[in-house]
């Protein structure tokens, strides 16, 4: 399995588990677009290309780990796992 497919599968499982969101192609594309158009709050830099990001989808605040190089969601974080700048109000 390719890395991008594995990341997508993992993100889909975590979105369902942690936010009850069915991560269809349209939803996935919309969340990625929100992050790329700076509608998300960049948080903690994990590596040179991976960031924790806060974004919104249908009025819900989402905490995700985003791969900038692959332009892909890696996983969805539970709100209680996030601290600092990411938790602050928009």
C-alpha positions as a printed Julia matrix, in Angstrom:
90×3 Matrix{Float64}:
   0.0    0.0    0.0
   1.29   3.45  -0.88
   2.06   5.88   1.93
  -0.63   8.37   0.85
  -3.28   5.64   0.78
  -2.26   4.38   4.21
  -2.42   7.92   5.63
  -5.84   8.45   4.08
  -7.17   5.19   5.52
  -5.82   6.06   8.96
  -7.31   9.59   8.83
 -10.68   8.14   7.77
 -10.71   5.76  10.75
  -9.75   8.49  13.21
 -12.3   10.97  11.83
 -15.07   8.42  12.38
 -13.77   7.41  15.8
 -13.06  10.86  17.24
 -15.48  13.22  15.45
 -18.14  10.91  13.89
 -17.3   12.31  10.45
 -17.48  10.12   7.36
 -14.4   11.26   5.47
 -15.66  11.11   1.88
 -13.63  12.55  -0.99
 -15.63  15.79  -0.84
 -15.19  16.21   2.92
 -11.48  15.38   2.7
 -10.98  17.89  -0.12
 -12.9   20.6    1.77
 -10.84  20.16   4.95
  -7.59  20.25   2.95
  -8.79  23.39   1.1
  -9.59  25.1    4.41
  -6.09  24.38   5.67
  -4.4   25.51   2.45
  -6.45  28.73   2.3
  -5.23  29.6    5.82
  -8.62  29.02   7.43
  -6.88  26.82   9.93
  -4.67  27.92  12.77
  -1.18  26.5   12.32
  -0.06  25.14  15.6
   2.89  23.04  16.54
   5.47  22.1   13.95
   6.2   18.39  14.39
   8.73  17.97  11.58
   9.77  20.11   8.63
   6.6   19.14   6.72
   4.16  17.88   9.37
   2.06  20.27  11.48
  -0.73  20.09  14.04
  -3.51  22.34  12.71
  -6.86  23.55  14.0
  -9.52  24.0   11.35
 -13.31  23.96  11.03
 -15.76  21.79   9.15
 -19.51  22.48   9.25
 -19.15  24.58  12.38
 -17.11  21.97  14.24
 -13.58  22.62  15.4
 -11.19  19.9   14.25
  -7.65  19.23  15.36
  -5.65  17.43  12.69
  -2.11  16.49  11.81
  -1.38  17.69   8.27
   1.44  16.75   5.89
   2.3   19.88   3.86
   4.49  18.1    1.32
   1.89  15.47   0.43
  -1.03  17.86   1.1
  -2.68  15.13   3.13
  -4.34  14.62   6.49
  -2.46  12.16   8.66
  -4.78  11.86  11.63
  -7.45  13.59  13.71
  -6.61  14.45  17.32
  -8.93  14.5   20.31
  -9.37  18.06  21.66
  -8.05  17.06  25.09
  -4.74  16.01  23.5
  -4.09  19.52  22.19
  -2.68  22.39  24.24
  -1.29  25.88  23.83
  -1.85  28.11  20.8
  -3.98  25.51  19.03
  -6.57  25.5   21.83
  -7.07  29.28  21.92
 -10.24  30.79  20.54
 -10.24  32.11  16.99
